[in-house]
Amino acid sequence: MKKDQHQKTNHELAAQESDGEYVEFSKELADPNDVKAMARMKAADQRAKKQ
């Protein structure tokens, strides 16, 4: 795989995970601050969709 293709794949995965719907994450193992940050990101995504 070429370097550019690899970077594009990583970017697509990051976009998919940050969508708020597909997140591969274990809340039991998470830092409490990370859980709070995820909640804020999800709320921000909802506000952005309403506009």
PDB file of N, H, CA, C and O in Angstrom:
ATOM      1  N   MET A   1       0.841  -1.180   0.000  1.00  0.00           N
ATOM      2  CA  MET A   1       0.000   0.000   0.000  1.00  0.00           C
ATOM      3  C   MET A   1       0.889   1.247   0.000  1.00  0.00           C
ATOM      4  O   MET A   1       1.879   1.326   0.727  1.00  0.00           O
ATOM      5  N   LYS A   2       0.516   2.198  -0.817  1.00  0.00           N
ATOM      6  H   LYS A   2      -0.289   2.134  -1.407  1.00  0.00           H
ATOM      7  CA  LYS A   2       1.284   3.442  -0.881  1.00  0.00           C
ATOM      8  C   LYS A   2       1.039   4.285   0.361  1.00  0.00           C
ATOM      9  O   LYS A   2       0.028   4.126   1.045  1.00  0.00           O
ATOM     10  N   LYS A   3       1.966   5.174   0.640  1.00  0.00           N
ATOM     11  H   LYS A   3       2.788   5.303   0.084  1.00  0.00           H
ATOM     12  CA  LYS A   3       1.862   6.016   1.834  1.00  0.00           C
ATOM     13  C   LYS A   3       0.590   6.873   1.802  1.00  0.00           C
ATOM     14  O   LYS A   3      -0.088   7.011   2.820  1.00  0.00           O
ATOM     15  N   ASP A   4       0.270   7.441   0.650  1.00  0.00           N
ATOM     16  H   ASP A   4       0.821   7.329  -0.177  1.00  0.00           H
ATOM     17  CA  ASP A   4      -0.916   8.290   0.544  1.00  0.00           C
ATOM     18  C   ASP A   4      -2.190   7.499   0.817  1.00  0.00           C
ATOM     19  O   ASP A   4      -3.101   7.985   1.488  1.00  0.00           O
ATOM     20  N   GLN A   5      -2.248   6.283   0.294  1.00  0.00           N
ATOM     21  H   GLN A   5      -1.508   5.888  -0.251  1.00  0.00           H
ATOM     22  CA  GLN A   5      -3.430   5.455   0.515  1.00  0.00           C
ATOM     23  C   GLN A   5      -3.586   5.137   2.001  1.00  0.00           C
ATOM     24  O   GLN A   5      -4.694   5.144   2.537  1.00  0.00           O
ATOM     25  N   HIS A   6      -2.468   4.862   2.651  1.00  0.00           N
ATOM     26  H   HIS A   6      -1.568   4.856   2.216  1.00  0.00           H
ATOM     27  CA  HIS A   6      -2.518   4.530   4.068  1.00  0.00           C
ATOM     28  C   HIS A   6      -3.025   5.724   4.882  1.00  0.00           C
ATOM     29  O   HIS A   6      -3.833   5.552   5.795  1.00  0.00           O
ATOM     30  N   GLN A   7      -2.560   6.919   4.558  1.00  0.00           N
ATOM     31  H   GLN A   7      -1.904   7.058   3.816  1.00  0.00           H
ATOM     32  CA  GLN A   7      -3.004   8.115   5.265  1.00  0.00           C
ATOM     33  C   GLN A   7      -4.494   8.352   5.040  1.00  0.00           C
ATOM     34  O   GLN A   7      -5.209   8.740   5.965  1.00  0.00           O
ATOM     35  N   LYS A   8      -4.957   8.125   3.834  1.00  0.00           N
ATOM     36  H   LYS A   8      -4.377   7.810   3.083  1.00  0.00           H
ATOM     37  CA  LYS A   8      -6.373   8.325   3.541  1.00  0.00           C
ATOM     38  C   LYS A   8      -7.224   7.345   4.352  1.00  0.00           C
ATOM     39  O   LYS A   8      -8.267   7.719   4.889  1.00  0.00           O
ATOM     40  N   THR A   9      -6.776   6.099   4.438  1.00  0.00           N
ATOM     41  H   THR A   9      -5.929   5.795   4.002  1.00  0.00           H
ATOM     42  CA  THR A   9      -7.510   5.096   5.197  1.00  0.00           C
ATOM     43  C   THR A   9      -7.600   5.505   6.663  1.00  0.00           C
ATOM     44  O   THR A   9      -8.667   5.405   7.270  1.00  0.00           O
ATOM     45  N   ASN A  10      -6.499   5.963   7.231  1.00  0.00           N
ATOM     46  H   ASN A  10      -5.633   6.045   6.738  1.00  0.00           H
ATOM     47  CA  ASN A  10      -6.511   6.404   8.625  1.00  0.00           C
ATOM     48  C   ASN A  10      -7.471   7.572   8.807  1.00  0.00           C
ATOM     49  O   ASN A  10      -8.196   7.634   9.800  1.00  0.00           O
ATOM     50  N   HIS A  11      -7.478   8.488   7.860  1.00  0.00           N
ATOM     51  H   HIS A  11      -6.889   8.437   7.053  1.00  0.00           H
ATOM     52  CA  HIS A  11      -8.355   9.655   7.954  1.00  0.00           C
ATOM     53  C   HIS A  11      -9.821   9.224   7.911  1.00  0.00           C
ATOM     54  O   HIS A  11     -10.640   9.732   8.677  1.00  0.00           O
ATOM     55  N   GLU A  12     -10.154   8.290   7.019  1.00  0.00           N
ATOM     56  H   GLU A  12      -9.489   7.877   6.396  1.00  0.00           H
ATOM     57  CA  GLU A  12     -11.530   7.821   6.913  1.00  0.00           C
ATOM     58  C   GLU A  12     -11.971   7.137   8.201  1.00  0.00           C
ATOM     59  O   GLU A  12     -13.099   7.329   8.655  1.00  0.00           O
ATOM     60  N   LEU A  13     -11.079   6.337   8.791  1.00  0.00           N
ATOM     61  H   LEU A  13     -10.163   6.181   8.422  1.00  0.00           H
ATOM     62  CA  LEU A  13     -11.428   5.667  10.038  1.00  0.00           C
ATOM     63  C   LEU A  13     -11.664   6.684  11.147  1.00  0.00           C
ATOM     64  O   LEU A  13     -12.609   6.549  11.923  1.00  0.00           O
ATOM     65  N   ALA A  14     -10.817   7.691  11.224  1.00  0.00           N
ATOM     66  H   ALA A  14     -10.049   7.801  10.594  1.00  0.00           H
ATOM     67  CA  ALA A  14     -10.972   8.715  12.254  1.00  0.00           C
ATOM     68  C   ALA A  14     -12.300   9.441  12.076  1.00  0.00           C
ATOM     69  O   ALA A  14     -12.994   9.723  13.053  1.00  0.00           O
ATOM     70  N   ALA A  15     -12.652   9.741  10.836  1.00  0.00           N
ATOM     71  H   ALA A  15     -12.089   9.512  10.042  1.00  0.00           H
ATOM     72  CA  ALA A  15     -13.909  10.429  10.560  1.00  0.00           C
ATOM     73  C   ALA A  15     -15.086   9.543  10.957  1.00  0.00           C
ATOM     74  O   ALA A  15     -16.075  10.018  11.514  1.00  0.00           O
ATOM     75  N   GLN A  16     -14.966   8.260  10.666  1.00  0.00           N
ATOM     76  H   GLN A  16     -14.163   7.874  10.214  1.00  0.00           H
ATOM     77  CA  GLN A  16     -16.038   7.331  10.978  1.00  0.00           C
ATOM     78  C   GLN A  16     -16.218   7.214  12.493  1.00  0.00           C
ATOM     79  O   GLN A  16     -17.346   7.174  12.985  1.00  0.00           O
ATOM     80  N   GLU A  17     -15.119   7.159  13.220  1.00  0.00           N
ATOM     81  H   GLU A  17     -14.204   7.192  12.820  1.00  0.00           H
ATOM     82  CA  GLU A  17     -15.204   7.014  14.666  1.00  0.00           C
ATOM     83  C   GLU A  17     -15.715   8.278  15.333  1.00  0.00           C
ATOM     84  O   GLU A  17     -16.430   8.202  16.333  1.00  0.00           O
ATOM     85  N   SER A  18     -15.357   9.449  14.794  1.00  0.00           N
ATOM     86  H   SER A  18     -14.776   9.510  13.982  1.00  0.00           H
ATOM     87  CA  SER A  18     -15.752  10.700  15.428  1.00  0.00           C
ATOM     88  C   SER A  18     -17.174  11.110  15.048  1.00  0.00           C
ATOM     89  O   SER A  18     -17.661  12.146  15.500  1.00  0.00           O
ATOM     90  N   ASP A  19     -17.832  10.314  14.232  1.00  0.00           N
ATOM     91  H   ASP A  19     -17.436   9.472  13.865  1.00  0.00           H
ATOM     92  CA  ASP A  19     -19.192  10.619  13.814  1.00  0.00           C
ATOM     93  C   ASP A  19     -20.167  10.543  14.984  1.00  0.00           C
ATOM     94  O   ASP A  19     -21.260  11.105  14.913  1.00  0.00           O
ATOM     95  N   GLY A  20     -19.784   9.852  16.062  1.00  0.00           N
ATOM     96  H   GLY A  20     -18.896   9.396  16.120  1.00  0.00           H
ATOM     97  CA  GLY A  20     -20.650   9.738  17.220  1.00  0.00           C
ATOM     98  C   GLY A  20     -21.512   8.492  17.170  1.00  0.00           C
ATOM     99  O   GLY A  20     -22.102   8.113  18.182  1.00  0.00           O
ATOM    100  N   GLU A  21     -21.598   7.847  16.021  1.00  0.00           N
ATOM    101  H   GLU A  21     -21.119   8.155  15.199  1.00  0.00           H
ATOM    102  CA  GLU A  21     -22.411   6.646  15.900  1.00  0.00           C
ATOM    103  C   GLU A  21     -21.543   5.391  15.957  1.00  0.00           C
ATOM    104  O   GLU A  21     -21.915   4.410  16.600  1.00  0.00           O
ATOM    105  N   TYR A  22     -20.399   5.417  15.293  1.00  0.00           N
ATOM    106  H   TYR A  22     -20.097   6.214  14.771  1.00  0.00           H
ATOM    107  CA  TYR A  22     -19.497   4.274  15.306  1.00  0.00           C
ATOM    108  C   TYR A  22     -18.280   4.631  16.133  1.00  0.00           C
ATOM    109  O   TYR A  22     -17.372   5.314  15.657  1.00  0.00           O
ATOM    110  N   VAL A  23     -18.262   4.166  17.377  1.00  0.00           N
ATOM    111  H   VAL A  23     -18.999   3.611  17.763  1.00  0.00           H
ATOM    112  CA  VAL A  23     -17.105   4.407  18.232  1.00  0.00           C
ATOM    113  C   VAL A  23     -16.755   3.092  18.907  1.00  0.00           C
ATOM    114  O   VAL A  23     -17.558   2.512  19.638  1.00  0.00           O
ATOM    115  N   GLU A  24     -15.537   2.637  18.643  1.00  0.00           N
ATOM    116  H   GLU A  24     -14.884   3.108  18.050  1.00  0.00           H
ATOM    117  CA  GLU A  24     -15.083   1.399  19.260  1.00  0.00           C
ATOM    118  C   GLU A  24     -14.374   1.790  20.550  1.00  0.00           C
ATOM    119  O   GLU A  24     -13.221   2.219  20.521  1.00  0.00           O
ATOM    120  N   PHE A  25     -15.058   1.643  21.680  1.00  0.00           N
ATOM    121  H   PHE A  25     -15.995   1.294  21.703  1.00  0.00           H
ATOM    122  CA  PHE A  25     -14.568   2.232  22.916  1.00  0.00           C
ATOM    123  C   PHE A  25     -15.145   1.462  24.094  1.00  0.00           C
ATOM    124  O   PHE A  25     -16.305   1.053  24.061  1.00  0.00           O
ATOM    125  N   SER A  26     -14.361   1.268  25.111  1.00  0.00           N
ATOM    126  H   SER A  26     -13.418   1.600  25.138  1.00  0.00           H
ATOM    127  CA  SER A  26     -14.836   0.594  26.315  1.00  0.00           C
ATOM    128  C   SER A  26     -14.932   1.610  27.446  1.00  0.00           C
ATOM    129  O   SER A  26     -13.910   2.121  27.902  1.00  0.00           O
ATOM    130  N   LYS A  27     -16.127   1.905  27.899  1.00  0.00           N
ATOM    131  H   LYS A  27     -16.957   1.489  27.529  1.00  0.00           H
ATOM    132  CA  LYS A  27     -16.292   2.919  28.946  1.00  0.00           C
ATOM    133  C   LYS A  27     -15.745   2.442  30.289  1.00  0.00           C
ATOM    134  O   LYS A  27     -15.366   3.263  31.125  1.00  0.00           O
ATOM    135  N   GLU A  28     -15.697   1.124  30.507  1.00  0.00           N
ATOM    136  H   GLU A  28     -16.005   0.457  29.828  1.00  0.00           H
ATOM    137  CA  GLU A  28     -15.161   0.611  31.768  1.00  0.00           C
ATOM    138  C   GLU A  28     -13.673   0.930  31.888  1.00  0.00           C
ATOM    139  O   GLU A  28     -13.174   1.184  32.985  1.00  0.00           O
ATOM    140  N   LEU A  29     -12.971   0.917  30.764  1.00  0.00           N
ATOM    141  H   LEU A  29     -13.376   0.711  29.874  1.00  0.00           H
ATOM    142  CA  LEU A  29     -11.529   1.143  30.769  1.00  0.00           C
ATOM    143  C   LEU A  29     -11.171   2.614  30.576  1.00  0.00           C
ATOM    144  O   LEU A  29     -10.000   2.987  30.645  1.00  0.00           O
ATOM    145  N   ALA A  30     -12.167   3.431  30.339  1.00  0.00           N
ATOM    146  H   ALA A  30     -13.118   3.128  30.284  1.00  0.00           H
ATOM    147  CA  ALA A  30     -11.904   4.822  29.971  1.00  0.00           C
ATOM    148  C   ALA A  30     -11.572   5.675  31.188  1.00  0.00           C
ATOM    149  O   ALA A  30     -12.033   5.425  32.302  1.00  0.00           O
ATOM    150  N   ASP A  31     -10.767   6.675  30.934  1.00  0.00           N
ATOM    151  H   ASP A  31     -10.393   6.877  30.029  1.00  0.00           H
ATOM    152  CA  ASP A  31     -10.512   7.725  31.912  1.00  0.00           C
ATOM    153  C   ASP A  31     -11.810   8.547  32.045  1.00  0.00           C
ATOM    154  O   ASP A  31     -12.428   8.870  31.031  1.00  0.00           O
ATOM    155  N   PRO A  32     -12.226   8.885  33.257  1.00  0.00           N
ATOM    156  CA  PRO A  32     -13.472   9.671  33.407  1.00  0.00           C
ATOM    157  C   PRO A  32     -13.477  10.952  32.575  1.00  0.00           C
ATOM    158  O   PRO A  32     -14.525  11.359  32.072  1.00  0.00           O
ATOM    159  N   ASN A  33     -12.323  11.584  32.428  1.00  0.00           N
ATOM    160  H   ASN A  33     -11.472  11.253  32.836  1.00  0.00           H
ATOM    161  CA  ASN A  33     -12.255  12.796  31.608  1.00  0.00           C
ATOM    162  C   ASN A  33     -12.542  12.480  30.143  1.00  0.00           C
ATOM    163  O   ASN A  33     -13.144  13.291  29.438  1.00  0.00           O
ATOM    164  N   ASP A  34     -12.114  11.302  29.684  1.00  0.00           N
ATOM    165  H   ASP A  34     -11.625  10.644  30.256  1.00  0.00           H
ATOM    166  CA  ASP A  34     -12.387  10.908  28.301  1.00  0.00           C
ATOM    167  C   ASP A  34     -13.881  10.702  28.093  1.00  0.00           C
ATOM    168  O   ASP A  34     -14.424  11.088  27.058  1.00  0.00           O
ATOM    169  N   VAL A  35     -14.547  10.095  29.068  1.00  0.00           N
ATOM    170  H   VAL A  35     -14.106   9.781  29.909  1.00  0.00           H
ATOM    171  CA  VAL A  35     -15.994   9.873  28.959  1.00  0.00           C
ATOM    172  C   VAL A  35     -16.716  11.219  28.888  1.00  0.00           C
ATOM    173  O   VAL A  35     -17.642  11.386  28.095  1.00  0.00           O
ATOM    174  N   LYS A  36     -16.294  12.174  29.714  1.00  0.00           N
ATOM    175  H   LYS A  36     -15.541  12.038  30.358  1.00  0.00           H
ATOM    176  CA  LYS A  36     -16.901  13.512  29.686  1.00  0.00           C
ATOM    177  C   LYS A  36     -16.650  14.188  28.343  1.00  0.00           C
ATOM    178  O   LYS A  36     -17.540  14.836  27.790  1.00  0.00           O
ATOM    179  N   ALA A  37     -15.446  14.036  27.826  1.00  0.00           N
ATOM    180  H   ALA A  37     -14.723  13.510  28.275  1.00  0.00           H
ATOM    181  CA  ALA A  37     -15.114  14.646  26.536  1.00  0.00           C
ATOM    182  C   ALA A  37     -15.961  14.036  25.427  1.00  0.00           C
ATOM    183  O   ALA A  37     -16.420  14.749  24.535  1.00  0.00           O
ATOM    184  N   MET A  38     -16.168  12.731  25.475  1.00  0.00           N
ATOM    185  H   MET A  38     -15.795  12.151  26.199  1.00  0.00           H
ATOM    186  CA  MET A  38     -17.005  12.081  24.459  1.00  0.00           C
ATOM    187  C   MET A  38     -18.432  12.610  24.534  1.00  0.00           C
ATOM    188  O   MET A  38     -19.061  12.843  23.501  1.00  0.00           O
ATOM    189  N   ALA A  39     -18.945  12.800  25.738  1.00  0.00           N
ATOM    190  H   ALA A  39     -18.434  12.610  26.577  1.00  0.00           H
ATOM    191  CA  ALA A  39     -20.300  13.324  25.901  1.00  0.00           C
ATOM    192  C   ALA A  39     -20.396  14.736  25.324  1.00  0.00           C
ATOM    193  O   ALA A  39     -21.384  15.077  24.674  1.00  0.00           O
ATOM    194  N   ARG A  40     -19.361  15.562  25.563  1.00  0.00           N
ATOM    195  H   ARG A  40     -18.558  15.285  26.090  1.00  0.00           H
ATOM    196  CA  ARG A  40     -19.361  16.919  25.009  1.00  0.00           C
ATOM    197  C   ARG A  40     -19.307  16.887  23.487  1.00  0.00           C
ATOM    198  O   ARG A  40     -19.988  17.668  22.822  1.00  0.00           O
ATOM    199  N   MET A  41     -18.498  15.983  22.934  1.00  0.00           N
ATOM    200  H   MET A  41     -17.945  15.348  23.474  1.00  0.00           H
ATOM    201  CA  MET A  41     -18.398  15.885  21.468  1.00  0.00           C
ATOM    202  C   MET A  41     -19.736  15.454  20.875  1.00  0.00           C
ATOM    203  O   MET A  41     -20.158  15.969  19.840  1.00  0.00           O
ATOM    204  N   LYS A  42     -20.396  14.512  21.532  1.00  0.00           N
ATOM    205  H   LYS A  42     -20.053  14.094  22.373  1.00  0.00           H
ATOM    206  CA  LYS A  42     -21.683  14.032  21.031  1.00  0.00           C
ATOM    207  C   LYS A  42     -22.713  15.166  21.062  1.00  0.00           C
ATOM    208  O   LYS A  42     -23.485  15.333  20.118  1.00  0.00           O
ATOM    209  N   ALA A  43     -22.721  15.938  22.141  1.00  0.00           N
ATOM    210  H   ALA A  43     -22.094  15.802  22.908  1.00  0.00           H
ATOM    211  CA  ALA A  43     -23.640  17.074  22.248  1.00  0.00           C
ATOM    212  C   ALA A  43     -23.338  18.109  21.168  1.00  0.00           C
ATOM    213  O   ALA A  43     -24.253  18.683  20.578  1.00  0.00           O
ATOM    214  N   ALA A  44     -22.065  18.344  20.914  1.00  0.00           N
ATOM    215  H   ALA A  44     -21.321  17.878  21.393  1.00  0.00           H
ATOM    216  CA  ALA A  44     -21.684  19.310  19.877  1.00  0.00           C
ATOM    217  C   ALA A  44     -22.116  18.816  18.499  1.00  0.00           C
ATOM    218  O   ALA A  44     -22.557  19.608  17.667  1.00  0.00           O
ATOM    219  N   ASP A  45     -21.991  17.513  18.256  1.00  0.00           N
ATOM    220  H   ASP A  45     -21.633  16.870  18.932  1.00  0.00           H
ATOM    221  CA  ASP A  45     -22.442  16.949  16.980  1.00  0.00           C
ATOM    222  C   ASP A  45     -23.942  17.154  16.808  1.00  0.00           C
ATOM    223  O   ASP A  45     -24.403  17.490  15.717  1.00  0.00           O
ATOM    224  N   GLN A  46     -24.704  16.954  17.878  1.00  0.00           N
ATOM    225  H   GLN A  46     -24.330  16.681  18.764  1.00  0.00           H
ATOM    226  CA  GLN A  46     -26.151  17.127  17.803  1.00  0.00           C
ATOM    227  C   GLN A  46     -26.503  18.584  17.499  1.00  0.00           C
ATOM    228  O   GLN A  46     -27.383  18.857  16.682  1.00  0.00           O
ATOM    229  N   ARG A  47     -25.815  19.515  18.158  1.00  0.00           N
ATOM    230  H   ARG A  47     -25.100  19.293  18.821  1.00  0.00           H
ATOM    231  CA  ARG A  47     -26.074  20.937  17.894  1.00  0.00           C
ATOM    232  C   ARG A  47     -25.727  21.293  16.457  1.00  0.00           C
ATOM    233  O   ARG A  47     -26.435  22.072  15.820  1.00  0.00           O
ATOM    234  N   ALA A  48     -24.647  20.730  15.948  1.00  0.00           N
ATOM    235  H   ALA A  48     -24.071  20.097  16.466  1.00  0.00           H
ATOM    236  CA  ALA A  48     -24.223  21.029  14.578  1.00  0.00           C
ATOM    237  C   ALA A  48     -25.240  20.498  13.570  1.00  0.00           C
ATOM    238  O   ALA A  48     -25.474  21.128  12.539  1.00  0.00           O
ATOM    239  N   LYS A  49     -25.840  19.356  13.857  1.00  0.00           N
ATOM    240  H   LYS A  49     -25.649  18.844  14.694  1.00  0.00           H
ATOM    241  CA  LYS A  49     -26.822  18.776  12.935  1.00  0.00           C
ATOM    242  C   LYS A  49     -28.105  19.602  12.901  1.00  0.00           C
ATOM    243  O   LYS A  49     -28.786  19.639  11.876  1.00  0.00           O
ATOM    244  N   LYS A  50     -28.443  20.263  14.003  1.00  0.00           N
ATOM    245  H   LYS A  50     -27.889  20.234  14.836  1.00  0.00           H
ATOM    246  CA  LYS A  50     -29.675  21.061  14.069  1.00  0.00           C
ATOM    247  C   LYS A  50     -29.579  22.333  13.245  1.00  0.00           C
ATOM    248  O   LYS A  50     -30.599  22.846  12.783  1.00  0.00           O
ATOM    249  N   GLN A  51     -28.375  22.850  13.053  1.00  0.00           N
ATOM    250  H   GLN A  51     -27.547  22.434  13.428  1.00  0.00           H
ATOM    251  CA  GLN A  51     -28.219  24.119  12.338  1.00  0.00           C
ATOM    252  C   GLN A  51     -28.425  23.976  10.852  1.00  0.00           C
ATOM    253  O   GLN A  51     -28.325  24.959  10.117  1.00  0.00           O
TER     254      GLN A  51
END
